[in-house]
Amino acid sequence: MGQFDWFGSIGATPQAVAVLNDQPILFTILIIVLVAVILQIVLLWYIHFATLKPEQKVKKDKKGGVRLKNNTAVETQRGRMGGDRTGI
């Protein structure tokens, strides 16, 4: 009776359970890698959020709703791509 026998009840093969019981460091490495990937995703999201220009952020109305203009969200004067490219 090993400490990873409960993996068999969630669908792991007997060979996988035997490997985890023999080398429990593999499970630890898996958890560490998953936590590192999640932290990296959170860091990338924060960098994206923190570096948004003020005109890229959606402004909210005083009542808490998104400010609308002609039933669409308000965009900047320069447009979505950062400038009017019709005069090139």
KESE-488805 format. One line per 10 residues: number of its first residue (from 1); for each residue x, y, z of N, C-alpha, C, CB. Coordinates in nm, 2 decimals, decimal comma, padded with zeros to 4 digits. Glycine has a CB too. Example, Ala and Ser with C-alpha at 12.3 -4.5 7.8 and 13.67 -1.06 7.14 Angstrom:
! residues 2
1> 01,32:-00,57:00,78:01,23:-00,45:00,78:01,32:-00,33:00,78:01,13:-00,45:00,90  01,28:-00,22:00,71:01,37:-00,11:00,71:01,29:00,00:00,79:01,41:-00,06:00,57
END
This chain:
! residues 88
1> 00,09:-00,12:00,00:00,00:00,00:00,00:00,09:00,12:00,00:-00,10:00,00:00,12  00,09:00,19:-00,11:00,18:00,31:-00,13:00,09:00,44:-00,11:00,24:00,32:-00,26  00,17:00,55:-00,10:00,10:00,68:-00,07:00,03:00,73:-00,20:00,19:00,78:-00,02  00,05:00,68:-00,32:-00,01:00,72:-00,44:-00,11:00,62:-00,50:00,09:00,75:-00,54  -00,16:00,53:-00,41:-00,26:00,43:-00,46:-00,39:00,50:-00,50:-00,28:00,33:-00,36  -00,42:00,62:-00,44:-00,55:00,68:-00,47:-00,55:00,73:-00,61:-00,56:00,80:-00,38  -00,44:00,74:-00,68:-00,44:00,77:-00,83:-00,51:00,67:-00,91:-00,30:00,79:-00,88  -00,51:00,54:-00,86:-00,58:00,44:-00,93:-00,73:00,46:-00,93:-00,55:00,30:-00,87  -00,78:00,52:-00,83:-00,93:00,55:-00,83:-00,97:00,66:-00,92:-00,97:00,58:-00,68  -00,87:00,74:-00,96:-00,91:00,85:-01,06:-00,87:00,82:-01,20:-00,84:00,98:-01,01
11> -00,82:00,69:-01,22:-00,80:00,65:-01,36:-00,66:00,62:-01,40:-00,85:00,75:-01,45  -00,56:00,63:-01,31:-00,42:00,60:-01,34:-00,40:00,45:-01,36:-00,33:00,66:-01,23  -00,31:00,41:-01,45:-00,29:00,27:-01,47:-00,20:00,22:-01,35:-00,21:00,25:-01,60  -00,20:00,09:-01,33:-00,12:00,03:-01,22:00,03:00,06:-01,24:-00,14:-00,12:-01,22  00,07:00,07:-01,37:00,21:00,10:-01,39:00,25:00,24:-01,35:00,25:00,08:-01,54  00,16:00,34:-01,37:00,18:00,47:-01,33:00,18:00,49:-01,18:00,07:00,57:-01,39  00,09:00,42:-01,11:00,09:00,42:-00,97:00,21:00,36:-00,91:-00,04:00,34:-00,91  00,26:00,25:-00,97:00,39:00,19:-00,93:00,51:00,28:-00,94:00,41:00,06:-01,00  00,51:00,36:-01,05:00,62:00,45:-01,08:00,62:00,56:-00,97:00,61:00,51:-01,22  00,50:00,62:-00,94:00,48:00,72:-00,85:00,52:00,67:-00,71:00,34:00,78:-00,85
21> 00,48:00,55:-00,67:00,52:00,50:-00,54:00,67:00,48:-00,53:00,44:00,37:-00,52  00,73:00,44:-00,64:00,88:00,42:-00,64:00,95:00,55:-00,64:00,92:00,33:-00,76  00,91:00,65:-00,72:00,98:00,78:-00,74:00,88:00,89:-00,71:01,04:00,79:-00,88  00,85:00,92:-00,58:00,75:01,03:-00,55:00,80:01,17:-00,59:00,72:01,03:-00,40  00,93:01,18:-00,62:00,98:01,31:-00,66:00,92:01,36:-00,79:01,13:01,31:-00,67  00,87:01,27:-00,87:00,81:01,30:-01,00:00,68:01,38:-00,98:00,78:01,18:-01,08  00,61:01,34:-00,88:00,48:01,41:-00,84:00,51:01,55:-00,79:00,40:01,34:-00,74  00,62:01,56:-00,71:00,66:01,69:-00,66:00,70:01,79:-00,77:00,77:01,68:-00,56  00,78:01,73:-00,86:00,82:01,81:-00,98:00,71:01,86:-01,06:00,92:01,73:-01,07  00,61:01,77:-01,08:00,49:01,81:-01,16:00,42:01,93:-01,09:00,39:01,69:-01,17
31> 00,40:01,92:-00,96:00,33:02,03:-00,89:00,41:02,16:-00,90:00,31:01,99:-00,74  00,54:02,15:-00,88:00,63:02,27:-00,89:00,62:02,33:-01,03:00,77:02,24:-00,86  00,62:02,25:-01,13:00,61:02,30:-01,27:00,47:02,37:-01,29:00,64:02,19:-01,37  00,37:02,31:-01,25:00,23:02,37:-01,27:00,22:02,50:-01,19:00,13:02,27:-01,22  00,27:02,51:-01,07:00,27:02,63:-01,00:00,35:02,74:-01,07:00,32:02,61:-00,85  00,47:02,70:-01,12:00,55:02,80:-01,19:00,49:02,85:-01,31:00,69:02,74:-01,22  00,42:02,77:-01,39:00,35:02,81:-01,51:00,23:02,90:-01,48:00,30:02,69:-01,59  00,16:02,87:-01,37:00,05:02,96:-01,33:00,10:03,09:-01,28:-00,03:02,89:-01,22  00,21:03,09:-01,21:00,27:03,22:-01,17:00,32:03,30:-01,28:00,38:03,20:-01,07  00,37:03,24:-01,38:00,42:03,31:-01,50:00,30:03,37:-01,58:00,50:03,22:-01,59
41> 00,19:03,30:-01,59:00,08:03,35:-01,66:00,02:03,47:-01,58:-00,03:03,24:-01,67  00,02:03,47:-01,45:-00,03:03,58:-01,37:00,06:03,70:-01,39:-00,04:03,54:-01,22  00,19:03,68:-01,39:00,29:03,79:-01,41:00,27:03,85:-01,54:00,43:03,73:-01,39  00,26:03,77:-01,65:00,24:03,82:-01,78:00,11:03,90:-01,79:00,24:03,71:-01,89  00,00:03,86:-01,73:-00,12:03,93:-01,73:-00,11:04,06:-01,66:-00,24:03,85:-01,66  -00,03:04,06:-01,54:-00,01:04,19:-01,47:00,07:04,29:-01,55:00,06:04,16:-01,33  00,17:04,24:-01,62:00,25:04,33:-01,70:00,17:04,39:-01,81:00,37:04,26:-01,76  00,08:04,31:-01,87:-00,01:04,35:-01,98:-00,10:04,46:-01,92:-00,09:04,24:-02,04  -00,16:04,43:-01,81:-00,26:04,53:-01,74:-00,19:04,65:-01,70:-00,33:04,46:-01,63  -00,07:04,65:-01,64:00,00:04,76:-01,59:00,05:04,85:-01,70:00,11:04,72:-01,50
51> 00,08:04,80:-01,82:00,14:04,88:-01,92:00,03:04,93:-02,02:00,24:04,81:-01,99  -00,09:04,91:-02,00:-00,20:04,97:-02,09:-00,19:05,12:-02,08:-00,34:04,92:-02,05  -00,20:05,18:-02,20:-00,21:05,32:-02,21:-00,35:05,37:-02,16:-00,18:05,37:-02,35  -00,36:05,49:-02,11:-00,50:05,53:-02,06:-00,61:05,52:-02,17:-00,49:05,67:-02,01  -00,57:05,55:-02,29:-00,67:05,55:-02,40:-00,71:05,40:-02,44:-00,63:05,62:-02,52  -00,63:05,30:-02,39:-00,66:05,16:-02,42:-00,76:05,10:-02,32:-00,54:05,08:-02,43  -00,77:05,17:-02,20:-00,85:05,11:-02,10:-01,00:05,15:-02,12:-00,81:05,16:-01,96  -01,09:05,06:-02,10:-01,23:05,09:-02,11:-01,28:05,18:-02,00:-01,32:04,96:-02,12  -01,33:05,29:-02,03:-01,38:05,38:-01,92:-01,52:05,34:-01,88:-01,38:05,53:-01,97  -01,54:05,35:-01,75:-01,67:05,31:-01,69:-01,75:05,44:-01,66:-01,66:05,23:-01,57
61> -01,88:05,43:-01,68:-01,97:05,54:-01,65:-01,97:05,56:-01,49:-02,11:05,52:-01,71  -02,02:05,67:-01,45:-02,03:05,69:-01,30:-02,13:05,59:-01,24:-02,08:05,83:-01,27  -02,22:05,54:-01,31:-02,32:05,45:-01,26:-02,26:05,31:-01,25:-02,44:05,44:-01,34  -02,14:05,29:-01,30:-02,07:05,16:-01,30:-02,08:05,08:-01,43:-02,14:05,07:-01,19  -02,15:05,13:-01,53:-02,15:05,06:-01,66:-02,05:05,11:-01,75:-02,29:05,08:-01,72  -02,03:05,05:-01,86:-01,94:05,09:-01,97:-02,00:05,20:-02,04:-01,90:04,97:-02,06  -01,92:05,31:-02,07:-01,97:05,42:-02,14:-01,99:05,39:-02,29:-01,87:05,54:-02,13  -02,11:05,41:-02,34:-02,14:05,37:-02,48:-02,16:05,49:-02,56:-02,26:05,28:-02,48  -02,13:05,48:-02,69:-02,16:05,58:-02,79:-02,22:05,51:-02,91:-02,03:05,66:-02,82  -02,34:05,54:-02,94:-02,42:05,47:-03,05:-02,42:05,32:-03,03:-02,35:05,51:-03,18
71> -02,44:05,28:-02,91:-02,46:05,14:-02,87:-02,33:05,06:-02,89:-02,57:05,07:-02,95  -02,21:05,12:-02,90:-02,08:05,05:-02,91:-01,99:05,12:-02,81:-02,02:05,06:-03,06  -01,89:05,04:-02,77:-01,80:05,09:-02,67:-01,72:05,21:-02,74:-01,70:04,98:-02,62  -01,68:05,31:-02,66:-01,61:05,42:-02,71:-01,47:05,38:-02,74:-01,61:05,54:-02,61  -01,42:05,42:-02,86:-01,29:05,40:-02,90:-01,21:05,53:-02,91:-01,28:05,33:-03,04  -01,08:05,53:-02,92:-01,00:05,65:-02,92:-01,02:05,72:-03,05:-00,85:05,62:-02,90  -00,98:05,84:-03,06:-00,99:05,92:-03,18:-00,90:05,87:-03,30:-00,95:06,07:-03,16  -00,79:05,80:-03,26:-00,70:05,75:-03,36:-00,74:05,61:-03,42:-00,56:05,74:-03,31  -00,84:05,55:-03,36:-00,88:05,42:-03,40:-00,82:05,31:-03,33:-00,86:05,41:-03,55  -00,85:05,19:-03,36:-00,80:05,07:-03,29:-00,65:05,05:-03,31:-00,88:04,95:-03,33
81> -00,60:05,07:-03,43:-00,46:05,04:-03,46:-00,36:05,15:-03,43:-00,45:05,00:-03,61  -00,41:05,25:-03,36:-00,31:05,35:-03,31:-00,29:05,47:-03,41:-00,19:05,29:-03,28  -00,37:05,48:-03,52:-00,35:05,59:-03,61:-00,43:05,57:-03,73:-00,21:05,61:-03,64  -00,46:05,68:-03,80:-00,53:05,67:-03,92:-00,43:05,65:-04,04:-00,62:05,80:-03,95  -00,44:05,54:-04,10:-00,34:05,50:-04,20:-00,39:05,53:-04,35:-00,30:05,36:-04,19  -00,49:05,61:-04,36:-00,55:05,63:-04,49:-00,46:05,73:-04,57:-00,69:05,69:-04,48  -00,38:05,81:-04,51:-00,30:05,91:-04,58:-00,16:05,86:-04,62:-00,29:06,03:-04,50  -00,14:05,74:-04,61:00,00:05,69:-04,64:00,02:05,68:-04,79:00,02:05,55:-04,58
END
